[in-house]
């Protein structure tokens, strides 16, 4: 389902009710009734699509979800999409509900460079650094990752920061392109991951924290 068809679909009448998106905040862009009625009508059945339409653009709006940047900007058209960030989030969330589940286990990497104290993301960075085995990380953003470790390492600033090694079980609804050694995946916003191991990697070249996670496909 592409953006145009999704846009036409949203807000239509299901089972005699008009269900409209909830645009009050980014935590719950659709009311529960929308999903329930759409599901009853079979509109949330899986489709043979492995990626969301805005796979490559979501990184540009992640700051809204991470730091809560000026909410007025949520309703201004974002770059070349002809969509506002609020609409981008709504459409992407809908696509993730229908995307084709994976048919195999995946192992991907996500690197976060060391953040200086004056960065708006510093507190979140420090919080994630302190995670312990068995704890759950809730990534509010559309988290990007790749199967190409060498590419992921480019995001470690001076080889310092956090490296997530993520186990993605089969039957997961993630956005995926590449299908090989250079897979790139995007997880739904507010995805949850269980920490299975924390290890400090320090040698002549590296000084980062390796955090192993398992994606909780809920």
N, C-alpha and C positions, 0 to 999 in steps of 0.2 A: 504494500500500500504506500503510495507516494504522498508527499506533503499536500498536494492539491486535493487528493481524494480524502485524506484525513480531515483537512480543514472543512470540507463540505459535510463530512460525517458528524463532526462535533456539534453538539447542541441540537441534533435532530430528535424527533419524537420516538421513544421506545415504549411499547406496551401502554400507549395512551398518555405518556408523560413526556414533558419536554425537560431534558436533563442538560443543564448548562455547566460549563467549567467553573470552578471556584477560583477566582483570581485574587483572593485576599492575601495570599502569601505563597511562598515557594514550597512549603512543607506539604500542602495539600491542595494542589492545583485543580483537582477534580473532587467533587463531593462523592461520598460513598455510594449514593444512589445511582450516579452515572455508571460506575463500574458494574454494579449489580444488575441494572437494567440492560446494559450492553451485553453482559455475559449471558443473560437469559435469552437474548435475541441471537446469540451465536456470533456476535461481532468481535469477540475476543478469542476466537478459535485461532490456532497457529497458522501462519502462512509461510510459504517457502521463500523466506527472505532472511539472510544471515546478518544484515547490518541495518542500522537505523539510517534514515535519509540524511540526517545532519551529523553523521559520524565524524567528519573532519572539522566541523565548526564548533562543537560543544566545548572544547578546551578554552575558547575565547570568552565564554560566559561563566566559567566555573567560579570566578571570583565572587559572583553574586551569591553563590551557594556556600562558599567558604567563609567570606568575610562580611557579607551583607552590605556591599557597596551601595551607594545612593539608590534607594528603591525607585526613584523617579526614572532612572535610566532603564528600568525593567520594561518600560512602555515606549521606549524609543527604538526605532528600527536599527537592527544590528548589522553593520557592514553590508555585504552584498546578498543578504538572505531575503530581504523584503519582509522580514519577520521581527517582532520584538523578542527580547530574551524571554519574556513571560510566555509568549506563544511558542517559542522554540522548545521550552521546557515541557509545555503541555503536549505538543505533538510528539516529542521524543518519548515521553512517559507512555503515551498511548501505543507507540510502535513497540516499545519494550514488552508491553503486555502480550503482543502477538508474534513477536519474532521467533523464528525457528530455533528450537533448543539445540544445543550442541550434541553431537553423537559420540564424543570421545573426551577423555580427560586431557586437560591442557596444563602446561606449566609456563607461566609468564612472569615478567619482571617489570617493576615500576620503581624508578629512582627519583628521590626528592633531594635536591641539593641543600646543603647547610644554609640555614636562614639566619641573617644577622638580627640583632635585637630590635632594630628600628623597623623591620618588615612587619606588615600587618598580620602576616601568617606565622609570626614567631612563636606565639603562645601555643598554637595548634601543633606546630612542629615539635616543640618541647614536650607537649602532651603525648604525641605519638612516639617519641623517642623513649618514653618511660613505660611503654606497654610491657606487660609480662605474659608469660606462657599461660594460655587458658582464657585470657581476656578477649573481649570483642572490640574491634574497630568499626565504627560507623563512618564511612566516607561519604560526606554530604554531597561532594562533587560528582561529576561524571568522570570516574577515574580511568585514565588511560594506562595501558600496559602493553608489553610486546614480548614475543618469544625470543627475540634477538637480544641477548644479553649485552653484546658490544654496543648496540644502539642505545639501550636503556642506560648504560653507564655514562653516556654523554651528558646526562642530566645531573650527575654528581659533580658539584662545584669543587674543583681541586681535589677530586676523589674523596670528598667528605660529604656526609649526609646520611640518608636512609636508603637502603635497597630492600624493597619488598620482593620476595619470591613467593608467588601466589599459585596455589593448586586450585584449578578450576575443574570441578567434577562434571562428568557428562550430564546432559539434560539441563544445562544452565542456559538461561536467556541473557546472552551478552551480544554486543555488536562486534562482528569479527570480519576483518579483511586480511588478505594475504594467503591464508591456508598453507602454511609451510614454515620454513625457518624464520621468516620475517613477519609472522602474524602480528597484527595490531588489534587489540581488543579495547572496547569501552564497556564499563560496567554501568548498570542503571544507577541513578543518583540514590544516595542513602543506602548503598549496598553495605552489607555487613560481612566481616571477615573474622575468623577465629585465629588467634595467634598460637602457633604450634612450636615456635622456637625463636629465641633472641640470641644473637651472637655478635660480639665485637670483632670486626676485621681490621687489624692494624698491623701494617708492615712498612717497608721502605716506601711503598707507593700509595697505599690505601689507609684510610682512617674513617671507616663508616660503620654503621650499625646494620647488620643483616637481620631482617625480620621476616620469618616464614609465616605465611598465612594460608588459610583454607577458606575459599569463597563459600558463603552460606547461601545457597540458592533457595531462598524462601519466597 
